[in-house]
Amino acid sequence: MAIKAIKGMNDILPAEAWKWQFVENTARRVFANFGYVEIRPPILEKTELFARSIGETTDIVEKEMYTFPDRNSELLTLRPEATASVVRAYIEHALHLQPTMRKLYTIGPMFRHERPQKGRYRQFHQIDVEAFAIDDPMIDAEVIYMLVAFLDELGIRQVELHLNSLGCSNCRQPFRASLSSYLDETQESLCADCRRRKLKNPLRVFDCKVPACRETLERAPKLLEFLCEECAAHFQSVSDYLRSLGLAARVDPYMVRGLDYYTKTTFEVLAEHLGSQNAVGGGGRYDGLMKMLGGPDLPGIGFAIGMERLIMLLPGEGAREVRQVDLFVACLGDEARRFGFSLVQQMRRADVHAEADYGNRSLKAQMRLADKLRAHYVLIVGEDEIARQKGTLRDMRQKTQVEVPFETMKEQLLTLCGQSLAG
């Protein structure tokens, strides 16, 4: 019996891989323009890192993490998100001592054990952006603007920006008391999970997707009504900066995100084409996380984007960046094959996409292969060509052919293929 992939962990086949490359290359280009540099933390971390940072009462930690003991009985976890890993690396390598290391991004796989559905898998991929040691609300607006600009560069423009503030610990204490009182009064209309959440961490009830709970929570107290003076001013400044950039944001007082470390600004970008799972990306500020994980008391803000959902939103074939075959070398006979083999390698080293047949097949079969590969040029080299020291070069688009002397062949091919690449 053939072994199949694990449920919810998918192969990205060559026919789709070009889309992933396009998204990743666009991300690197856009983020570099905003001053971000790449970091690549490991996918396996100590479980404590995520339990402390994400929050032990979150669904991620309670239900979704892939956690197991290693041979030394230490609990390890496949990362369910990237922020905690990037912060851990930032602390461990004292990057705060390098003023150029304030803006970081990473791209890679994450893991959560949940029911697979379209655009939501057990191994999924995220683009993650983090900015550290900047407390000004200007950076909040800039990070949000960069997310929208990145989507715009991909051609994804039918999106809606949602904005909220989760305040600070001073704001949350009175809000939590008011929310707890409301949940006690309405607990009969809450699901079993929400009744459990209200005892451990009342804010987590806003993660619930059960329709009856959502309806009950629409009448719940709003954290925005409990913001302290500093947090209210910060939120107003972020909103003002976004307006100055021409970004319209819908204030969503019930958006809390799924992680406990967020403070003040939180945001999501939603796409209307994705149904109930319509969040393309989102994030927020987490000013106490670095200190919580044993580092300096420095603020942070960031966002994560699900690549699977981005791929679903890409507009048609227009973004495709796959190079076609520039040159196919068809050879007949042992000496011609040795000549062609050497020529193909030289062309590749010169940045030409060159291919050849690896079997000793007929010219007709090789020409069929060249046609399937949509090769621009085919160079035919057989015993007669070896004897005359000239190859036959066929332009497959123009349906013309010429003879090319061996002594000037490489230069002519580079010129022709350079023209085909540019055109």
C-alpha positions in Angstrom: 0.0 0.0 0.0 1.4 3.4 -1.0 2.2 5.9 1.7 0.3 9.1 1.5 0.9 12.6 3.0 -0.4 13.3 6.5 -3.9 14.7 6.5 -3.8 18.5 6.4 -0.2 18.6 5.2 -0.1 19.2 1.5 2.4 18.9 -1.3 3.1 22.0 -3.2 3.5 20.7 -6.8 5.5 22.4 -9.6 2.3 23.6 -11.3 1.6 25.7 -8.1 5.0 26.5 -6.9 5.5 29.5 -9.2 2.7 31.2 -7.3 4.5 30.7 -4.0 7.7 32.0 -5.5 5.9 35.1 -6.8 4.4 35.9 -3.4 7.7 35.3 -1.6 9.7 37.4 -4.0 7.2 40.2 -3.9 7.3 40.1 -0.1 11.1 40.3 0.0 11.1 43.2 -2.4 8.4 45.3 -0.7 9.7 44.6 2.8 13.3 45.6 1.8 11.9 49.0 0.6 10.6 49.5 4.2 13.9 48.6 5.8 13.1 45.0 6.9 15.7 42.2 6.9 15.1 38.4 6.9 15.6 36.1 9.9 15.1 32.3 9.9 14.3 30.8 13.3 13.9 27.0 13.7 10.5 25.4 13.3 10.9 23.4 16.6 11.1 25.3 19.9 10.6 24.5 23.6 7.0 24.2 24.5 7.3 26.8 27.3 8.0 29.5 24.7 4.6 29.3 23.2 2.7 28.5 26.5 4.1 31.7 28.0 3.8 34.0 25.0 0.6 32.9 23.3 -1.3 32.1 26.6 -2.1 28.8 28.2 -5.9 29.5 28.0 -5.8 30.1 24.2 -7.2 27.5 21.8 -3.8 27.2 20.2 -2.1 26.1 23.3 -5.0 24.1 24.8 -6.0 22.2 21.6 -3.9 22.8 18.5 -0.1 22.6 19.2 2.0 19.6 18.0 3.8 18.9 21.3 5.9 15.9 22.2 8.8 14.9 24.6 12.2 14.4 23.1 14.7 11.7 24.3 15.6 13.8 27.3 11.9 14.2 28.2 11.9 17.9 27.4 8.6 19.1 25.8 9.1 20.4 22.3 6.6 22.0 20.0 6.3 22.6 16.2 5.8 26.3 16.0 2.2 27.3 15.7 3.1 30.9 15.0 6.3 32.9 14.3 6.3 35.9 16.6 7.4 34.1 19.8 10.3 32.5 17.9 11.5 35.8 16.4 11.3 37.5 19.8 13.2 34.6 21.4 15.9 34.9 18.7 16.0 38.7 19.2 16.6 38.3 22.9 19.1 35.3 22.6 21.3 37.1 20.1 21.0 40.5 21.7 19.9 42.1 18.5 18.6 45.1 20.4 22.2 46.2 20.6 22.3 46.6 16.8 20.3 49.6 15.7 19.8 48.2 12.2 18.1 45.1 13.6 14.8 46.7 14.6 12.7 45.4 11.6 12.6 41.7 10.8 10.6 39.3 8.7 10.5 35.5 8.2 8.7 33.2 5.8 8.0 29.5 6.5 5.8 26.7 7.7 3.7 26.7 10.9 1.8 23.8 12.5 -1.6 23.5 14.2 -3.6 20.4 14.8 -7.1 21.5 13.7 -9.7 20.3 11.3 -8.4 20.9 7.7 -10.5 23.0 5.5 -10.0 25.2 2.4 -7.2 27.6 3.0 -6.6 26.3 6.6 -4.3 23.3 7.0 -2.3 21.5 9.7 0.9 22.6 8.1 0.4 26.1 6.8 2.7 28.8 5.7 3.0 32.4 7.0 4.8 35.6 6.1 5.6 37.1 9.5 6.8 40.7 10.0 8.0 42.2 13.3 9.2 45.7 14.3 10.9 46.2 17.7 11.9 49.0 20.0 9.7 51.7 18.4 6.9 53.0 20.6 5.5 55.7 18.4 2.0 55.1 16.9 3.6 56.1 13.6 5.1 52.6 13.3 1.7 51.0 13.9 0.3 52.9 10.9 3.4 52.1 8.8 3.2 48.4 9.5 -0.5 48.3 8.6 0.3 50.4 5.4 3.1 48.0 4.4 0.7 45.0 4.7 -1.9 46.7 2.5 0.9 47.8 0.0 2.1 44.3 -0.2 -1.3 43.0 -1.0 -1.7 45.7 -3.6 1.6 44.7 -5.2 0.2 41.1 -5.5 -3.0 42.5 -7.2 -5.2 41.8 -4.2 -7.2 45.0 -3.7 -10.7 44.0 -2.6 -9.9 43.9 1.1 -11.2 45.6 4.2 -9.1 46.8 7.1 -10.4 46.2 10.6 -8.9 48.1 13.6 -9.2 47.9 17.3 -7.3 48.6 20.5 -6.8 46.1 23.4 -5.5 48.8 25.7 -3.0 48.0 28.4 -3.2 46.2 31.8 -4.6 49.3 33.4 -7.5 49.3 30.8 -8.2 45.6 31.0 -8.8 45.3 34.7 -12.0 47.3 34.8 -13.0 45.9 31.4 -12.5 42.3 32.5 -14.6 42.9 35.6 -17.4 44.4 33.5 -17.2 41.6 30.9 -17.1 38.9 33.5 -20.3 40.3 35.1 -22.0 40.4 31.7 -21.0 36.8 30.9 -22.3 35.6 34.3 -25.6 37.1 33.5 -25.8 35.6 30.0 -24.0 32.3 30.5 -27.1 30.2 29.7 -26.8 31.4 26.1 -23.1 30.5 25.9 -21.6 27.3 24.6 -19.6 25.0 26.9 -16.2 26.3 25.6 -17.2 29.9 26.4 -18.4 29.1 29.9 -15.0 27.5 30.5 -13.2 30.5 28.9 -15.0 33.1 31.0 -13.6 31.5 34.1 -10.0 31.4 32.9 -9.7 34.3 30.5 -12.9 36.2 29.6 -11.4 37.9 26.6 -11.1 34.5 24.9 -14.9 34.3 24.5 -14.5 36.7 21.5 -12.6 33.9 19.7 -15.9 31.8 19.6 -17.5 31.2 16.2 -20.7 29.7 17.5 -23.6 31.9 16.1 -25.5 32.0 19.4 -22.4 33.1 21.3 -21.6 35.7 18.6 -25.1 37.1 19.0 -24.8 37.3 22.8 -21.3 39.0 22.5 -22.7 41.7 20.3 -24.2 43.2 23.4 -21.1 42.7 25.6 -19.1 45.6 27.0 -16.6 47.1 24.5 -12.9 47.5 25.5 -12.7 50.8 23.6 -15.0 52.3 26.2 -12.5 51.4 29.0 -9.3 52.7 27.4 -7.1 54.8 29.6 -6.0 58.3 28.4 -2.7 57.1 27.0 -4.1 54.1 25.1 -7.0 56.2 23.8 -4.5 58.9 22.5 -2.4 56.1 20.9 -5.4 54.6 19.1 -6.5 58.1 17.9 -3.0 58.8 16.5 -2.8 55.5 14.7 -6.2 56.2 13.1 -5.1 59.7 12.1 -1.8 58.4 10.5 -3.8 55.8 8.5 -6.2 58.5 7.2 -3.2 60.6 6.2 -2.1 57.6 4.1 -5.5 57.3 2.5 -6.4 54.1 4.3 -10.0 53.6 5.6 -10.3 51.4 8.6 -13.4 49.9 10.1 -13.3 50.0 13.9 -14.2 46.5 15.2 -14.5 46.7 19.0 -14.9 42.9 19.3 -11.7 41.9 17.4 -9.3 40.6 20.0 -7.1 38.3 17.8 -6.3 34.8 19.1 -3.2 35.5 21.1 -2.8 36.8 24.7 0.3 38.9 24.1 -1.4 41.7 22.1 -1.7 45.2 23.6 -3.1 48.5 22.2 -3.3 48.3 18.3 -4.8 45.2 16.7 -5.8 44.8 13.1 -7.0 42.4 10.4 -7.3 42.6 6.7 -10.3 40.7 5.4 -11.1 39.4 1.9 -14.7 39.2 0.8 -14.0 36.1 -1.3 -13.0 33.7 1.5 -16.3 33.1 3.3 -16.2 32.7 7.0 -12.4 32.2 7.1 -11.9 35.5 5.5 -8.9 37.0 7.4 -5.9 37.2 5.0 -3.6 38.7 7.5 -3.5 40.6 10.8 -1.5 41.4 13.9 -1.0 44.0 16.5 1.2 45.5 19.2 2.7 43.4 22.0 4.7 45.8 24.2 5.2 43.4 27.1 6.1 40.2 25.3 9.9 40.7 25.1 10.1 41.4 28.9 7.8 38.4 29.6 10.2 36.1 27.7 13.3 37.3 29.7 14.5 40.1 27.4 14.7 43.9 27.6 11.5 45.8 28.1 11.1 46.9 24.5 7.8 47.3 22.6 7.0 45.4 19.4 4.4 45.3 16.7 3.9 42.9 13.8 1.6 40.9 11.5 1.3 37.5 9.9 -0.2 36.6 6.6 -1.4 33.1 5.6 0.2 32.2 2.3 -2.4 29.5 1.4 -5.1 32.2 1.5 -3.0 34.6 -0.4 -2.5 32.0 -3.2 -6.3 31.6 -3.4 -6.7 35.3 -4.0 -4.0 35.8 -6.7 -5.6 37.3 -9.8 -5.3 34.8 -12.6 -2.2 33.9 -14.6 -0.9 37.5 -14.9 1.6 37.1 -12.0 3.3 34.0 -13.5 7.1 34.4 -13.6 8.1 31.0 -15.0 10.9 31.1 -17.5 10.3 29.1 -20.7 13.0 26.9 -22.2 15.3 29.1 -24.3 17.4 26.4 -26.0 16.9 22.7 -26.6 19.8 20.7 -28.0 18.8 17.6 -30.0 21.7 15.2 -30.6 22.1 12.1 -32.7 25.1 9.8 -32.2 27.6 9.4 -29.3 30.0 12.2 -30.4 27.1 14.6 -31.0 25.7 13.7 -27.6 29.0 14.5 -25.8 29.2 17.8 -27.7 25.6 18.7 -26.9 26.0 17.7 -23.2 28.9 20.1 -22.8 27.2 22.9 -24.7 24.0 22.6 -22.5 26.0 22.9 -19.3 27.9 26.0 -20.7 24.6 27.7 -21.6 23.2 27.0 -18.2 26.2 28.6 -16.5 25.6 31.6 -18.8 22.0 32.0 -17.4 20.3 30.4 -20.3 17.5 27.9 -19.7 18.8 25.0 -21.8 17.5 21.4 -22.0 18.4 18.2 -23.8 17.1 14.7 -24.1 18.7 12.2 -21.7 17.8 9.2 -23.7 19.2 8.1 -27.1 15.9 8.7 -28.9 15.1 9.6 -32.5 15.2 13.2 -33.8 11.4 13.1 -34.2 11.0 12.1 -30.5 13.4 14.9 -29.4 11.6 17.5 -31.4 8.3 16.4 -29.8 9.9 16.9 -26.4 11.2 20.3 -27.4 7.7 21.3 -28.5 6.2 20.2 -25.2 8.8 22.2 -23.3 7.8 25.2 -25.5 11.5 25.8 -26.4 12.2 28.9 -28.4 15.3 27.5 -30.2 16.3 23.9 -31.1 19.9 23.2 -32.0 20.2 19.9 -34.0 23.6 18.2 -33.9 24.1 14.8 -35.7 27.0 13.0 -37.5 26.7 15.3 -40.5 26.9 18.4 -38.3 29.9 17.1 -36.5 31.6 16.4 -39.8 30.8 19.9 -41.1 31.4 21.6 -37.8 28.1 23.3 -38.1 24.8 22.9 -36.3 21.3 23.5 -37.5 19.5 26.1 -35.4 15.7 26.1 -35.7 13.5 29.0 -34.4 10.4 27.3 -33.2 8.3 30.4 -33.2 9.3 31.9 -36.5 9.5 28.4 -38.2 12.9 29.2 -39.7 16.3 27.6 -39.5 20.0 28.5 -40.1 23.3 26.8 -39.9 25.6 28.0 -37.1 29.4 27.3 -37.2 30.8 25.6 -34.0 33.5 28.1 -33.6 31.0 31.0 -33.1 28.1 28.9 -31.9 28.3 29.9 -28.2 28.4 33.6 -28.9 25.5 33.4 -31.3 23.3 31.3 -29.1 23.9 33.7 -26.1 22.9 36.7 -28.3 19.8 35.0 -29.5 18.7 33.6 -26.2 19.5 37.0 -24.6 17.0 38.5 -27.1 14.4 35.9 -26.3 14.8 36.5 -22.6 14.4 40.2 -23.0 11.5 39.8 -25.3 
